[in-house]
Amino acid sequence: MIAELTLAFKPELIVMDGTKSLISGGPTSGDVVETNLLISGFNRVAIDVVGLSIVKYYDRWPKVTGKNVWRQRQIVRAIELGIGG
């Protein structure tokens, strides 16, 4: 349902503050590390994939690290809906 909600708006620019990143647990608690990143772009799916890749790098969140980022349920659904292009 998350991907469907994003159909209501089309941002012109996406900025992800990755100065600190939640690398396990979530959404309200878990391990946080200082990644010191600022990610921006025009493609919502690509930005999410970059975020997932950061989490995957730290290898502490099995739901993310155990699967290719392009195979994550929300990413697959967003692509099916044509979000991100």
PDB file of N, CA, C and O in Angstrom, chain B, residues numbered from 101:
ATOM      1  N   MET B 101       0.812  -1.198   0.000  1.00  0.00           N
ATOM      2  CA  MET B 101       0.000   0.000   0.000  1.00  0.00           C
ATOM      3  C   MET B 101       0.860   1.268   0.000  1.00  0.00           C
ATOM      4  O   MET B 101       0.406   2.329  -0.427  1.00  0.00           O
ATOM      5  N   ILE B 102       2.095   1.155   0.477  1.00  0.00           N
ATOM      6  CA  ILE B 102       2.970   2.327   0.520  1.00  0.00           C
ATOM      7  C   ILE B 102       3.234   2.849  -0.883  1.00  0.00           C
ATOM      8  O   ILE B 102       3.163   4.056  -1.118  1.00  0.00           O
ATOM      9  N   ALA B 103       3.535   1.965  -1.807  1.00  0.00           N
ATOM     10  CA  ALA B 103       3.816   2.398  -3.177  1.00  0.00           C
ATOM     11  C   ALA B 103       2.600   3.089  -3.786  1.00  0.00           C
ATOM     12  O   ALA B 103       2.752   4.086  -4.491  1.00  0.00           O
ATOM     13  N   GLU B 104       1.408   2.584  -3.529  1.00  0.00           N
ATOM     14  CA  GLU B 104       0.196   3.177  -4.071  1.00  0.00           C
ATOM     15  C   GLU B 104      -0.016   4.606  -3.564  1.00  0.00           C
ATOM     16  O   GLU B 104      -0.497   5.466  -4.301  1.00  0.00           O
ATOM     17  N   LEU B 105       0.342   4.852  -2.310  1.00  0.00           N
ATOM     18  CA  LEU B 105       0.181   6.188  -1.737  1.00  0.00           C
ATOM     19  C   LEU B 105       1.031   7.228  -2.469  1.00  0.00           C
ATOM     20  O   LEU B 105       0.639   8.392  -2.558  1.00  0.00           O
ATOM     21  N   THR B 106       2.165   6.828  -2.981  1.00  0.00           N
ATOM     22  CA  THR B 106       3.041   7.785  -3.661  1.00  0.00           C
ATOM     23  C   THR B 106       2.523   8.177  -5.038  1.00  0.00           C
ATOM     24  O   THR B 106       3.043   9.111  -5.647  1.00  0.00           O
ATOM     25  N   LEU B 107       1.523   7.488  -5.531  1.00  0.00           N
ATOM     26  CA  LEU B 107       0.941   7.854  -6.827  1.00  0.00           C
ATOM     27  C   LEU B 107       0.217   9.199  -6.769  1.00  0.00           C
ATOM     28  O   LEU B 107      -0.042   9.816  -7.802  1.00  0.00           O
ATOM     29  N   ALA B 108      -0.106   9.646  -5.561  1.00  0.00           N
ATOM     30  CA  ALA B 108      -0.868  10.882  -5.389  1.00  0.00           C
ATOM     31  C   ALA B 108      -0.049  12.144  -5.668  1.00  0.00           C
ATOM     32  O   ALA B 108      -0.620  13.215  -5.870  1.00  0.00           O
ATOM     33  N   PHE B 109       1.261  12.029  -5.680  1.00  0.00           N
ATOM     34  CA  PHE B 109       2.091  13.209  -5.928  1.00  0.00           C
ATOM     35  C   PHE B 109       3.343  12.816  -6.699  1.00  0.00           C
ATOM     36  O   PHE B 109       3.784  11.668  -6.646  1.00  0.00           O
ATOM     37  N   LYS B 110       3.902  13.768  -7.408  1.00  0.00           N
ATOM     38  CA  LYS B 110       5.121  13.540  -8.184  1.00  0.00           C
ATOM     39  C   LYS B 110       6.132  14.627  -7.850  1.00  0.00           C
ATOM     40  O   LYS B 110       6.092  15.715  -8.424  1.00  0.00           O
ATOM     41  N   PRO B 111       7.032  14.334  -6.928  1.00  0.00           N
ATOM     42  CA  PRO B 111       8.018  15.345  -6.538  1.00  0.00           C
ATOM     43  C   PRO B 111       8.989  15.635  -7.678  1.00  0.00           C
ATOM     44  O   PRO B 111       9.298  14.763  -8.491  1.00  0.00           O
ATOM     45  N   GLU B 112       9.459  16.867  -7.718  1.00  0.00           N
ATOM     46  CA  GLU B 112      10.432  17.248  -8.734  1.00  0.00           C
ATOM     47  C   GLU B 112      11.851  16.912  -8.304  1.00  0.00           C
ATOM     48  O   GLU B 112      12.736  16.751  -9.144  1.00  0.00           O
ATOM     49  N   LEU B 113      12.070  16.806  -7.003  1.00  0.00           N
ATOM     50  CA  LEU B 113      13.384  16.462  -6.477  1.00  0.00           C
ATOM     51  C   LEU B 113      13.197  15.716  -5.172  1.00  0.00           C
ATOM     52  O   LEU B 113      12.362  16.093  -4.350  1.00  0.00           O
ATOM     53  N   ILE B 114      13.960  14.673  -4.982  1.00  0.00           N
ATOM     54  CA  ILE B 114      13.938  13.912  -3.744  1.00  0.00           C
ATOM     55  C   ILE B 114      15.291  14.103  -3.082  1.00  0.00           C
ATOM     56  O   ILE B 114      16.331  13.972  -3.729  1.00  0.00           O
ATOM     57  N   VAL B 115      15.277  14.415  -1.786  1.00  0.00           N
ATOM     58  CA  VAL B 115      16.506  14.550  -1.025  1.00  0.00           C
ATOM     59  C   VAL B 115      16.400  13.629   0.190  1.00  0.00           C
ATOM     60  O   VAL B 115      15.466  13.738   0.984  1.00  0.00           O
ATOM     61  N   MET B 116      17.360  12.730   0.322  1.00  0.00           N
ATOM     62  CA  MET B 116      17.391  11.815   1.456  1.00  0.00           C
ATOM     63  C   MET B 116      18.548  12.224   2.371  1.00  0.00           C
ATOM     64  O   MET B 116      19.709  12.241   1.962  1.00  0.00           O
ATOM     65  N   ASP B 117      18.206  12.548   3.604  1.00  0.00           N
ATOM     66  CA  ASP B 117      19.226  12.871   4.594  1.00  0.00           C
ATOM     67  C   ASP B 117      19.768  11.565   5.148  1.00  0.00           C
ATOM     68  O   ASP B 117      19.108  10.887   5.935  1.00  0.00           O
ATOM     69  N   GLY B 118      20.958  11.226   4.734  1.00  0.00           N
ATOM     70  CA  GLY B 118      21.594   9.999   5.199  1.00  0.00           C
ATOM     71  C   GLY B 118      22.770  10.283   6.098  1.00  0.00           C
ATOM     72  O   GLY B 118      23.723   9.505   6.140  1.00  0.00           O
ATOM     73  N   THR B 119      22.716  11.394   6.825  1.00  0.00           N
ATOM     74  CA  THR B 119      23.819  11.684   7.739  1.00  0.00           C
ATOM     75  C   THR B 119      23.886  10.631   8.838  1.00  0.00           C
ATOM     76  O   THR B 119      24.967  10.284   9.312  1.00  0.00           O
ATOM     77  N   LYS B 120      22.721  10.126   9.238  1.00  0.00           N
ATOM     78  CA  LYS B 120      22.619   8.984  10.143  1.00  0.00           C
ATOM     79  C   LYS B 120      21.651   8.003   9.505  1.00  0.00           C
ATOM     80  O   LYS B 120      20.635   8.404   8.937  1.00  0.00           O
ATOM     81  N   SER B 121      21.965   6.725   9.600  1.00  0.00           N
ATOM     82  CA  SER B 121      21.128   5.716   8.956  1.00  0.00           C
ATOM     83  C   SER B 121      20.762   4.611   9.936  1.00  0.00           C
ATOM     84  O   SER B 121      21.602   4.130  10.697  1.00  0.00           O
ATOM     85  N   LEU B 122      19.501   4.221   9.903  1.00  0.00           N
ATOM     86  CA  LEU B 122      19.009   3.098  10.698  1.00  0.00           C
ATOM     87  C   LEU B 122      19.375   1.832   9.931  1.00  0.00           C
ATOM     88  O   LEU B 122      18.865   1.602   8.835  1.00  0.00           O
ATOM     89  N   ILE B 123      20.250   1.016  10.496  1.00  0.00           N
ATOM     90  CA  ILE B 123      20.756  -0.144   9.754  1.00  0.00           C
ATOM     91  C   ILE B 123      20.211  -1.470  10.250  1.00  0.00           C
ATOM     92  O   ILE B 123      20.518  -2.520   9.685  1.00  0.00           O
ATOM     93  N   SER B 124      19.397  -1.430  11.312  1.00  0.00           N
ATOM     94  CA  SER B 124      18.698  -2.633  11.765  1.00  0.00           C
ATOM     95  C   SER B 124      17.539  -2.213  12.645  1.00  0.00           C
ATOM     96  O   SER B 124      17.522  -1.119  13.209  1.00  0.00           O
ATOM     97  N   GLY B 125      16.564  -3.114  12.747  1.00  0.00           N
ATOM     98  CA  GLY B 125      15.388  -2.816  13.558  1.00  0.00           C
ATOM     99  C   GLY B 125      14.425  -1.924  12.822  1.00  0.00           C
ATOM    100  O   GLY B 125      14.172  -2.118  11.633  1.00  0.00           O
ATOM    101  N   GLY B 126      13.886  -0.947  13.518  1.00  0.00           N
ATOM    102  CA  GLY B 126      12.998   0.017  12.886  1.00  0.00           C
ATOM    103  C   GLY B 126      11.537  -0.360  13.006  1.00  0.00           C
ATOM    104  O   GLY B 126      11.228  -1.496  13.366  1.00  0.00           O
ATOM    105  N   PRO B 127      10.655   0.530  12.724  1.00  0.00           N
ATOM    106  CA  PRO B 127      10.959   1.868  12.224  1.00  0.00           C
ATOM    107  C   PRO B 127      11.280   2.886  13.320  1.00  0.00           C
ATOM    108  O   PRO B 127      11.774   3.971  13.013  1.00  0.00           O
ATOM    109  N   THR B 128      11.012   2.566  14.593  1.00  0.00           N
ATOM    110  CA  THR B 128      11.220   3.569  15.632  1.00  0.00           C
ATOM    111  C   THR B 128      12.443   3.317  16.498  1.00  0.00           C
ATOM    112  O   THR B 128      12.820   4.182  17.289  1.00  0.00           O
ATOM    113  N   SER B 129      13.069   2.162  16.369  1.00  0.00           N
ATOM    114  CA  SER B 129      14.270   1.874  17.152  1.00  0.00           C
ATOM    115  C   SER B 129      15.143   0.899  16.377  1.00  0.00           C
ATOM    116  O   SER B 129      14.686   0.225  15.453  1.00  0.00           O
ATOM    117  N   GLY B 130      16.389   0.842  16.769  1.00  0.00           N
ATOM    118  CA  GLY B 130      17.335  -0.048  16.120  1.00  0.00           C
ATOM    119  C   GLY B 130      18.726   0.553  16.137  1.00  0.00           C
ATOM    120  O   GLY B 130      18.984   1.537  16.830  1.00  0.00           O
ATOM    121  N   ASP B 131      19.617  -0.047  15.368  1.00  0.00           N
ATOM    122  CA  ASP B 131      20.996   0.423  15.307  1.00  0.00           C
ATOM    123  C   ASP B 131      21.125   1.570  14.318  1.00  0.00           C
ATOM    124  O   ASP B 131      20.705   1.463  13.166  1.00  0.00           O
ATOM    125  N   VAL B 132      21.708   2.662  14.778  1.00  0.00           N
ATOM    126  CA  VAL B 132      21.928   3.839  13.942  1.00  0.00           C
ATOM    127  C   VAL B 132      23.433   4.055  13.809  1.00  0.00           C
ATOM    128  O   VAL B 132      24.170   3.968  14.792  1.00  0.00           O
ATOM    129  N   VAL B 133      23.878   4.336  12.595  1.00  0.00           N
ATOM    130  CA  VAL B 133      25.280   4.667  12.361  1.00  0.00           C
ATOM    131  C   VAL B 133      25.365   5.998  11.618  1.00  0.00           C
ATOM    132  O   VAL B 133      24.437   6.401  10.918  1.00  0.00           O
ATOM    133  N   GLU B 134      26.498   6.667  11.790  1.00  0.00           N
ATOM    134  CA  GLU B 134      26.731   7.900  11.049  1.00  0.00           C
ATOM    135  C   GLU B 134      27.272   7.528   9.675  1.00  0.00           C
ATOM    136  O   GLU B 134      28.405   7.064   9.549  1.00  0.00           O
ATOM    137  N   THR B 135      26.457   7.735   8.647  1.00  0.00           N
ATOM    138  CA  THR B 135      26.877   7.424   7.281  1.00  0.00           C
ATOM    139  C   THR B 135      27.303   8.682   6.528  1.00  0.00           C
ATOM    140  O   THR B 135      27.938   8.594   5.477  1.00  0.00           O
ATOM    141  N   ASN B 136      26.956   9.852   7.063  1.00  0.00           N
ATOM    142  CA  ASN B 136      27.393  11.133   6.488  1.00  0.00           C
ATOM    143  C   ASN B 136      27.120  11.242   4.986  1.00  0.00           C
ATOM    144  O   ASN B 136      27.994  11.642   4.217  1.00  0.00           O
ATOM    145  N   LEU B 137      25.920  10.888   4.583  1.00  0.00           N
ATOM    146  CA  LEU B 137      25.535  10.939   3.177  1.00  0.00           C
ATOM    147  C   LEU B 137      24.354  11.873   2.968  1.00  0.00           C
ATOM    148  O   LEU B 137      23.493  12.019   3.836  1.00  0.00           O
ATOM    149  N   LEU B 138      24.332  12.490   1.825  1.00  0.00           N
ATOM    150  CA  LEU B 138      23.184  13.256   1.365  1.00  0.00           C
ATOM    151  C   LEU B 138      22.915  12.770  -0.051  1.00  0.00           C
ATOM    152  O   LEU B 138      23.755  12.922  -0.937  1.00  0.00           O
ATOM    153  N   ILE B 139      21.744  12.187  -0.260  1.00  0.00           N
ATOM    154  CA  ILE B 139      21.418  11.572  -1.538  1.00  0.00           C
ATOM    155  C   ILE B 139      20.271  12.343  -2.164  1.00  0.00           C
ATOM    156  O   ILE B 139      19.262  12.615  -1.513  1.00  0.00           O
ATOM    157  N   SER B 140      20.433  12.689  -3.424  1.00  0.00           N
ATOM    158  CA  SER B 140      19.351  13.406  -4.104  1.00  0.00           C
ATOM    159  C   SER B 140      19.194  12.864  -5.511  1.00  0.00           C
ATOM    160  O   SER B 140      20.126  12.308  -6.094  1.00  0.00           O
ATOM    161  N   GLY B 141      18.006  13.037  -6.035  1.00  0.00           N
ATOM    162  CA  GLY B 141      17.734  12.576  -7.390  1.00  0.00           C
ATOM    163  C   GLY B 141      16.288  12.833  -7.761  1.00  0.00           C
ATOM    164  O   GLY B 141      15.533  13.467  -7.024  1.00  0.00           O
ATOM    165  N   PHE B 142      15.927  12.324  -8.920  1.00  0.00           N
ATOM    166  CA  PHE B 142      14.587  12.540  -9.454  1.00  0.00           C
ATOM    167  C   PHE B 142      13.753  11.264  -9.486  1.00  0.00           C
ATOM    168  O   PHE B 142      12.546  11.316  -9.722  1.00  0.00           O
ATOM    169  N   ASN B 143      14.379  10.140  -9.254  1.00  0.00           N
ATOM    170  CA  ASN B 143      13.718   8.851  -9.369  1.00  0.00           C
ATOM    171  C   ASN B 143      13.498   8.279  -7.968  1.00  0.00           C
ATOM    172  O   ASN B 143      14.456   7.911  -7.289  1.00  0.00           O
ATOM    173  N   ARG B 144      12.243   8.206  -7.539  1.00  0.00           N
ATOM    174  CA  ARG B 144      11.924   7.746  -6.184  1.00  0.00           C
ATOM    175  C   ARG B 144      12.391   6.327  -5.922  1.00  0.00           C
ATOM    176  O   ARG B 144      12.888   6.020  -4.839  1.00  0.00           O
ATOM    177  N   VAL B 145      12.231   5.468  -6.906  1.00  0.00           N
ATOM    178  CA  VAL B 145      12.647   4.074  -6.727  1.00  0.00           C
ATOM    179  C   VAL B 145      14.164   3.990  -6.583  1.00  0.00           C
ATOM    180  O   VAL B 145      14.668   3.265  -5.725  1.00  0.00           O
ATOM    181  N   ALA B 146      14.882   4.719  -7.407  1.00  0.00           N
ATOM    182  CA  ALA B 146      16.349   4.697  -7.341  1.00  0.00           C
ATOM    183  C   ALA B 146      16.843   5.193  -5.979  1.00  0.00           C
ATOM    184  O   ALA B 146      17.775   4.622  -5.413  1.00  0.00           O
ATOM    185  N   ILE B 147      16.229   6.243  -5.458  1.00  0.00           N
ATOM    186  CA  ILE B 147      16.616   6.766  -4.149  1.00  0.00           C
ATOM    187  C   ILE B 147      16.379   5.702  -3.073  1.00  0.00           C
ATOM    188  O   ILE B 147      17.230   5.502  -2.206  1.00  0.00           O
ATOM    189  N   ASP B 148      15.248   5.030  -3.122  1.00  0.00           N
ATOM    190  CA  ASP B 148      14.968   3.968  -2.153  1.00  0.00           C
ATOM    191  C   ASP B 148      15.963   2.820  -2.285  1.00  0.00           C
ATOM    192  O   ASP B 148      16.392   2.257  -1.278  1.00  0.00           O
ATOM    193  N   VAL B 149      16.332   2.470  -3.504  1.00  0.00           N
ATOM    194  CA  VAL B 149      17.295   1.390  -3.721  1.00  0.00           C
ATOM    195  C   VAL B 149      18.664   1.772  -3.146  1.00  0.00           C
ATOM    196  O   VAL B 149      19.351   0.930  -2.567  1.00  0.00           O
ATOM    197  N   VAL B 150      19.053   3.023  -3.303  1.00  0.00           N
ATOM    198  CA  VAL B 150      20.309   3.487  -2.702  1.00  0.00           C
ATOM    199  C   VAL B 150      20.233   3.358  -1.179  1.00  0.00           C
ATOM    200  O   VAL B 150      21.176   2.882  -0.547  1.00  0.00           O
ATOM    201  N   GLY B 151      19.116   3.781  -0.596  1.00  0.00           N
ATOM    202  CA  GLY B 151      18.936   3.645   0.850  1.00  0.00           C
ATOM    203  C   GLY B 151      19.011   2.198   1.304  1.00  0.00           C
ATOM    204  O   GLY B 151      19.665   1.889   2.301  1.00  0.00           O
ATOM    205  N   LEU B 152      18.350   1.320   0.585  1.00  0.00           N
ATOM    206  CA  LEU B 152      18.410  -0.107   0.908  1.00  0.00           C
ATOM    207  C   LEU B 152      19.829  -0.648   0.770  1.00  0.00           C
ATOM    208  O   LEU B 152      20.251  -1.498   1.554  1.00  0.00           O
ATOM    209  N   SER B 153      20.556  -0.162  -0.216  1.00  0.00           N
ATOM    210  CA  SER B 153      21.939  -0.607  -0.425  1.00  0.00           C
ATOM    211  C   SER B 153      22.833  -0.209   0.749  1.00  0.00           C
ATOM    212  O   SER B 153      23.737  -0.951   1.133  1.00  0.00           O
ATOM    213  N   ILE B 154      22.571   0.951   1.303  1.00  0.00           N
ATOM    214  CA  ILE B 154      23.335   1.389   2.480  1.00  0.00           C
ATOM    215  C   ILE B 154      23.063   0.443   3.646  1.00  0.00           C
ATOM    216  O   ILE B 154      23.993   0.002   4.321  1.00  0.00           O
ATOM    217  N   VAL B 155      21.801   0.133   3.880  1.00  0.00           N
ATOM    218  CA  VAL B 155      21.436  -0.802   4.944  1.00  0.00           C
ATOM    219  C   VAL B 155      22.080  -2.163   4.683  1.00  0.00           C
ATOM    220  O   VAL B 155      22.627  -2.783   5.595  1.00  0.00           O
ATOM    221  N   LYS B 156      22.012  -2.612   3.464  1.00  0.00           N
ATOM    222  CA  LYS B 156      22.574  -3.912   3.092  1.00  0.00           C
ATOM    223  C   LYS B 156      24.080  -3.967   3.347  1.00  0.00           C
ATOM    224  O   LYS B 156      24.603  -5.000   3.765  1.00  0.00           O
ATOM    225  N   TYR B 157      24.765  -2.875   3.100  1.00  0.00           N
ATOM    226  CA  TYR B 157      26.211  -2.805   3.298  1.00  0.00           C
ATOM    227  C   TYR B 157      26.606  -3.184   4.725  1.00  0.00           C
ATOM    228  O   TYR B 157      27.617  -3.855   4.932  1.00  0.00           O
ATOM    229  N   TYR B 158      25.818  -2.760   5.699  1.00  0.00           N
ATOM    230  CA  TYR B 158      26.147  -3.019   7.100  1.00  0.00           C
ATOM    231  C   TYR B 158      25.773  -4.424   7.551  1.00  0.00           C
ATOM    232  O   TYR B 158      26.198  -4.850   8.625  1.00  0.00           O
ATOM    233  N   ASP B 159      25.001  -5.147   6.775  1.00  0.00           N
ATOM    234  CA  ASP B 159      24.703  -6.569   6.981  1.00  0.00           C
ATOM    235  C   ASP B 159      24.171  -6.888   8.385  1.00  0.00           C
ATOM    236  O   ASP B 159      24.581  -7.876   8.994  1.00  0.00           O
ATOM    237  N   ARG B 160      23.263  -6.054   8.894  1.00  0.00           N
ATOM    238  CA  ARG B 160      22.702  -6.301  10.226  1.00  0.00           C
ATOM    239  C   ARG B 160      21.180  -6.445  10.231  1.00  0.00           C
ATOM    240  O   ARG B 160      20.592  -6.648  11.293  1.00  0.00           O
ATOM    241  N   TRP B 161      20.541  -6.345   9.088  1.00  0.00           N
ATOM    242  CA  TRP B 161      19.079  -6.377   9.025  1.00  0.00           C
ATOM    243  C   TRP B 161      18.677  -7.473   8.037  1.00  0.00           C
ATOM    244  O   TRP B 161      18.573  -7.211   6.838  1.00  0.00           O
ATOM    245  N   PRO B 162      18.450  -8.692   8.521  1.00  0.00           N
ATOM    246  CA  PRO B 162      18.204  -9.836   7.639  1.00  0.00           C
ATOM    247  C   PRO B 162      17.101  -9.628   6.597  1.00  0.00           C
ATOM    248  O   PRO B 162      17.202 -10.151   5.487  1.00  0.00           O
ATOM    249  N   LYS B 163      16.056  -8.876   6.935  1.00  0.00           N
ATOM    250  CA  LYS B 163      14.987  -8.649   5.959  1.00  0.00           C
ATOM    251  C   LYS B 163      15.494  -7.883   4.740  1.00  0.00           C
ATOM    252  O   LYS B 163      14.915  -7.981   3.658  1.00  0.00           O
ATOM    253  N   VAL B 164      16.558  -7.133   4.912  1.00  0.00           N
ATOM    254  CA  VAL B 164      17.136  -6.364   3.813  1.00  0.00           C
ATOM    255  C   VAL B 164      18.357  -7.077   3.252  1.00  0.00           C
ATOM    256  O   VAL B 164      18.493  -7.226   2.038  1.00  0.00           O
ATOM    257  N   THR B 165      19.240  -7.512   4.132  1.00  0.00           N
ATOM    258  CA  THR B 165      20.512  -8.081   3.662  1.00  0.00           C
ATOM    259  C   THR B 165      20.353  -9.442   3.005  1.00  0.00           C
ATOM    260  O   THR B 165      21.200  -9.849   2.210  1.00  0.00           O
ATOM    261  N   GLY B 166      19.282 -10.145   3.324  1.00  0.00           N
ATOM    262  CA  GLY B 166      19.082 -11.477   2.768  1.00  0.00           C
ATOM    263  C   GLY B 166      18.460 -11.492   1.381  1.00  0.00           C
ATOM    264  O   GLY B 166      18.163 -12.560   0.846  1.00  0.00           O
ATOM    265  N   LYS B 167      18.262 -10.315   0.793  1.00  0.00           N
ATOM    266  CA  LYS B 167      17.569 -10.254  -0.486  1.00  0.00           C
ATOM    267  C   LYS B 167      18.161  -9.145  -1.346  1.00  0.00           C
ATOM    268  O   LYS B 167      18.574  -8.105  -0.832  1.00  0.00           O
ATOM    269  N   ASN B 168      18.200  -9.369  -2.650  1.00  0.00           N
ATOM    270  CA  ASN B 168      18.629  -8.338  -3.587  1.00  0.00           C
ATOM    271  C   ASN B 168      17.724  -7.116  -3.417  1.00  0.00           C
ATOM    272  O   ASN B 168      16.508  -7.261  -3.295  1.00  0.00           O
ATOM    273  N   VAL B 169      18.309  -5.910  -3.409  1.00  0.00           N
ATOM    274  CA  VAL B 169      17.496  -4.713  -3.184  1.00  0.00           C
ATOM    275  C   VAL B 169      16.394  -4.558  -4.225  1.00  0.00           C
ATOM    276  O   VAL B 169      15.328  -4.022  -3.921  1.00  0.00           O
ATOM    277  N   TRP B 170      16.635  -5.016  -5.436  1.00  0.00           N
ATOM    278  CA  TRP B 170      15.632  -4.912  -6.502  1.00  0.00           C
ATOM    279  C   TRP B 170      14.502  -5.924  -6.332  1.00  0.00           C
ATOM    280  O   TRP B 170      13.500  -5.863  -7.045  1.00  0.00           O
ATOM    281  N   ARG B 171      14.661  -6.861  -5.382  1.00  0.00           N
ATOM    282  CA  ARG B 171      13.633  -7.873  -5.119  1.00  0.00           C
ATOM    283  C   ARG B 171      12.826  -7.566  -3.863  1.00  0.00           C
ATOM    284  O   ARG B 171      11.936  -8.334  -3.499  1.00  0.00           O
ATOM    285  N   GLN B 172      13.124  -6.460  -3.202  1.00  0.00           N
ATOM    286  CA  GLN B 172      12.346  -6.060  -2.030  1.00  0.00           C
ATOM    287  C   GLN B 172      10.905  -5.778  -2.470  1.00  0.00           C
ATOM    288  O   GLN B 172      10.669  -5.176  -3.517  1.00  0.00           O
ATOM    289  N   ARG B 173       9.967  -6.217  -1.665  1.00  0.00           N
ATOM    290  CA  ARG B 173       8.545  -6.143  -2.020  1.00  0.00           C
ATOM    291  C   ARG B 173       8.094  -4.736  -2.433  1.00  0.00           C
ATOM    292  O   ARG B 173       7.404  -4.581  -3.440  1.00  0.00           O
ATOM    293  N   GLN B 174       8.477  -3.715  -1.665  1.00  0.00           N
ATOM    294  CA  GLN B 174       8.038  -2.352  -1.982  1.00  0.00           C
ATOM    295  C   GLN B 174       8.649  -1.860  -3.292  1.00  0.00           C
ATOM    296  O   GLN B 174       7.999  -1.133  -4.044  1.00  0.00           O
ATOM    297  N   ILE B 175       9.882  -2.247  -3.566  1.00  0.00           N
ATOM    298  CA  ILE B 175      10.547  -1.838  -4.805  1.00  0.00           C
ATOM    299  C   ILE B 175       9.878  -2.517  -5.993  1.00  0.00           C
ATOM    300  O   ILE B 175       9.594  -1.871  -7.001  1.00  0.00           O
ATOM    301  N   VAL B 176       9.629  -3.799  -5.879  1.00  0.00           N
ATOM    302  CA  VAL B 176       8.961  -4.545  -6.957  1.00  0.00           C
ATOM    303  C   VAL B 176       7.596  -3.923  -7.260  1.00  0.00           C
ATOM    304  O   VAL B 176       7.240  -3.720  -8.421  1.00  0.00           O
ATOM    305  N   ARG B 177       6.847  -3.627  -6.214  1.00  0.00           N
ATOM    306  CA  ARG B 177       5.507  -3.048  -6.399  1.00  0.00           C
ATOM    307  C   ARG B 177       5.582  -1.655  -7.027  1.00  0.00           C
ATOM    308  O   ARG B 177       4.784  -1.328  -7.906  1.00  0.00           O
ATOM    309  N   ALA B 178       6.527  -0.841  -6.586  1.00  0.00           N
ATOM    310  CA  ALA B 178       6.673   0.501  -7.148  1.00  0.00           C
ATOM    311  C   ALA B 178       6.997   0.422  -8.631  1.00  0.00           C
ATOM    312  O   ALA B 178       6.467   1.206  -9.419  1.00  0.00           O
ATOM    313  N   ILE B 179       7.839  -0.493  -9.018  1.00  0.00           N
ATOM    314  CA  ILE B 179       8.182  -0.648 -10.437  1.00  0.00           C
ATOM    315  C   ILE B 179       6.954  -1.113 -11.223  1.00  0.00           C
ATOM    316  O   ILE B 179       6.706  -0.629 -12.327  1.00  0.00           O
ATOM    317  N   GLU B 180       6.188  -2.048 -10.661  1.00  0.00           N
ATOM    318  CA  GLU B 180       4.955  -2.504 -11.321  1.00  0.00           C
ATOM    319  C   GLU B 180       3.999  -1.335 -11.586  1.00  0.00           C
ATOM    320  O   GLU B 180       3.322  -1.294 -12.614  1.00  0.00           O
ATOM    321  N   LEU B 181       3.954  -0.388 -10.644  1.00  0.00           N
ATOM    322  CA  LEU B 181       3.054   0.768 -10.765  1.00  0.00           C
ATOM    323  C   LEU B 181       3.622   1.886 -11.652  1.00  0.00           C
ATOM    324  O   LEU B 181       2.938   2.866 -11.946  1.00  0.00           O
ATOM    325  N   GLY B 182       4.862   1.724 -12.064  1.00  0.00           N
ATOM    326  CA  GLY B 182       5.479   2.744 -12.918  1.00  0.00           C
ATOM    327  C   GLY B 182       6.013   3.932 -12.134  1.00  0.00           C
ATOM    328  O   GLY B 182       6.240   5.001 -12.702  1.00  0.00           O
ATOM    329  N   ILE B 183       6.210   3.758 -10.862  1.00  0.00           N
ATOM    330  CA  ILE B 183       6.751   4.836 -10.031  1.00  0.00           C
ATOM    331  C   ILE B 183       8.261   4.885 -10.236  1.00  0.00           C
ATOM    332  O   ILE B 183       8.919   3.849 -10.321  1.00  0.00           O
ATOM    333  N   GLY B 184       8.787   6.066 -10.311  1.00  0.00           N
ATOM    334  CA  GLY B 184      10.230   6.215 -10.362  1.00  0.00           C
ATOM    335  C   GLY B 184      10.782   6.654 -11.691  1.00  0.00           C
ATOM    336  O   GLY B 184      11.908   7.145 -11.761  1.00  0.00           O
ATOM    337  N   GLY B 185      10.031   6.492 -12.725  1.00  0.00           N
ATOM    338  CA  GLY B 185      10.552   6.866 -14.039  1.00  0.00           C
ATOM    339  C   GLY B 185      10.307   8.283 -14.403  1.00  0.00           C
ATOM    340  O   GLY B 185      10.699   8.719 -15.486  1.00  0.00           O
TER     341      GLY B 185
END
